[in-house]
């Protein structure tokens, strides 16, 4: 598993979203550095659940404001991520601490396959609409 550090190349040009994405990367780094002890894993999962509610709600409201053309597909991907996070959280709460690698892989995949693609495109649409 490779380490992802924040850089300007990861920015989608929307400072609020960038800050939220950076926080997600910090959670990933914290989990890796601590070898995912149960305490750290629990904190990461709690932060992840909070992230999905706040961040996705924020993004989806912005999508409505600008009538974003890819809003429906973007929301479907968000929904799938929320479901996966809930399943991981449920497993953890049932005593399964073997999910650490699953959490790290989920965060890395999410960053690579969503933040760096769909969110960058959305950021460009927000900038074009004059929102940010």
PyMOL commands that set and color helices and strands:
alter all, ss='L'
color gray80, all
select helices_A, chain A and resi 8-10+15-33+38-66+71-93+100-128
alter helices_A, ss='H'
color red, helices_A
deselect
rebuild
show_as cartoon
